[in-house]
Amino acid sequence: MCGIVGYIGQKDAYDVVLKGLQRLEYRGYDSAGIALYDGNQLNICKTKGKVSDLNTKCIADNVRKGKIGIGHTRWATHGEPNDVNSHPHVSNSGRLAIIHNGIIENYDAIKKVLENRGYTFHSDTDTEVLVNLIEEVMMSDDHKLGKAVQIALNQAVGAYAIAVFDREKPNEIVVARLGSPLAIGVGDNEFFIASDASPFIEYTKSAIYLEDGEMGVIRLGREPRIRKIHNDKLIDPYIHELKISLDQIEKSGYEHFMLKEIYEQPEAIKDTFRGRMLADKGVIRMAGVDDHLEKFLNADRIIIAACGTSWHAGLVAEYIFEDISRIPVEVEYASEFRYRNPVIGPNDVMIAISQSGETADTMAAIKLAKENGAFVFGVCNVVGSSISRETDAGAYTHAGPEIGVASTKAFTTQITVLSLMALKLGKAKGTISNSDFHLYLNEMESIPDKIEKALQENDHILNVAEFMKNSKNSLYLGRGYNFPVALEGALKLKEISYIHAEGYPAAEMKHGPIALIDEEMPVVVIATRKGHYEKVVSNIQEIKSRKGKIIALVTEGDDTVKNIADHVIEVPETFEAFTPLLTTIPLQLLSYHIAVMLGKNVDQPRNLAKSVTVE
């Protein structure tokens, strides 16, 4: 979704806001803009394109002065990406400027009322309607900006994170959130505003995370005044100490964030099980599970709700929970779950998975589950995120910041957390023997080293990428635990190279997709020795007999598939339940290299944003 940044203090606001927008560009990059107050007037610069285009335009227009400013990088929801629809937007009088992440659902009705009162609109956005509604409230009843924002938001329906500035009160910014994240950085007589903490991590380690339905008036010389939007109740804000460091959100010599994050996976997985898993002692400690163990053990079923890559992690979890802990599992698209009147009750456990912890559809699924009495457990990466606050309990993945839009280390660390949960529950239920439990823990401890070994195939994967790069379509096939990996591999190729790809269970190939096979169609088959190996080899032979081109992921030392496939990528041997942690690595690298060869922007693929905080 869009990224918003603001600053008020003694620094040059332009430098702070522009750098912040560059760090938030993964949230949206079809247009960008900035508003600065230079002591005399409000100056706005905005443009279609990336933040680098904004910088060029601001330099040309000499819009860089001021100690207070707000900025925005956009992922379009209302109105096509162009200069006019870019944020910030100003009110008809030019007095107010606003930046907005989210959707105002009833904007059209509000717009008609305002037009009848003489307001005119220049953009196609809901945001311009909102800023004029705020001005109308402020002017008609002589309210201060903070009160006008509160009244206007009580008339608005939808999701938002906003920052509003009044040129006649140049020492304050008003912010609010509902459904979209917003953080306030607290410095020494200066304040920062951002969609997450990355824009201000180099300036302060103190942050206030607004809760849903809260707004704040940020004014120099006093603490932020936080209150509830709907009932005016004052809130005593909690100041968080930020744990992330500047080097975590930099590329550290890698050409792209995605490549850096692929190579960070061994350490990310170690960080995820560190302190939780003591393999030598045969112990898994997870407070969120330990404190609610009976909820899991007595559950009729586990419902996993997620979107995108997190949904694929949930599919892997379905296999491992049912296999090891013998608890029935259903995996739901969060975006569909809320709309189909699902049967859910107090004996169900929902596991909600989200990298950002802000995914709107997953948040809605959580709300529905809680309304029906289910126990909700969150698995997310971002400390202080909405999902971590709204769920009954949960576990962080400790992947560290993931900047690349195409998720990589989030996927493998989610699988790690879910695997630890399944093993812990299996041990508690007695569905896994003590000796097997110890074997699993020892094998999990070895996974980071085995991923390091899988990464050593990078040069060979470059050759495979060269072979695949000119394809228009491709199939990804897997069975058992590796069927979700096939889905994830196909998604990665689609996301960043724009090559059409589909994932299927290998046995389903002859129920339709086999009709697509010809000598131009590359087929990526996950054919590790664990699981239904002989069946997958049979599927490979069926493809080969129809002149399909085979790229096979195999267990190291495999000669059978090597003699059939056109290209083979080896991964170390591991338990079947852990194979997704290894087989996904070559597929990430393969997609990355194909996209680079095709000249695509792998960190910022077209039409996508990292965190989808609106429907």
TAKASUL-V346901 format. One record per run of one state. SS is the DSSP state (~ for helix, > for strand, _ for the rest). FROM is the first residue (numbers start at 1). LEN is the number of residues. If there is no record, write none. Layout:
((SS	FROM	LEN) (SS	FROM	LEN))
//
This chain:
((_	1	2) (>	3	6) (_	9	4) (~	13	11) (_	24	1) (~	25	3) (_	28	3) (>	31	7) (_	38	4) (>	42	7) (_	49	2) (~	51	11) (_	62	6) (>	68	7) (_	75	14) (>	89	2) (_	91	5) (>	96	9) (_	105	2) (~	107	10) (_	117	9) (~	126	16) (_	142	3) (~	145	11) (_	156	2) (>	158	9) (_	167	5) (>	172	8) (_	180	3) (>	183	4) (_	187	4) (>	191	4) (_	195	2) (~	197	4) (_	201	5) (>	206	4) (_	210	4) (>	214	6) (_	220	5) (>	225	4) (_	229	5) (>	234	2) (_	236	4) (>	240	2) (_	242	4) (~	246	4) (_	250	7) (~	257	7) (_	264	1) (~	265	9) (_	274	3) (>	277	2) (~	279	3) (_	282	1) (>	283	2) (_	285	2) (~	287	4) (_	291	2) (~	293	5) (_	298	3) (>	301	6) (_	307	1) (~	308	18) (_	326	3) (>	329	5) (~	334	4) (_	338	10) (>	348	7) (_	355	5) (~	360	12) (_	372	3) (>	375	6) (_	381	5) (~	386	5) (_	391	2) (>	393	4) (_	397	12) (~	409	21) (_	430	4) (~	434	22) (_	456	2) (~	458	11) (_	469	4) (>	473	6) (_	479	1) (~	480	18) (_	498	2) (>	500	6) (~	506	6) (_	512	1) (~	513	4) (_	517	5) (>	522	6) (_	528	5) (~	533	12) (_	545	4) (>	549	7) (_	556	11) (>	567	5) (_	572	4) (~	576	22) (_	598	18))
//
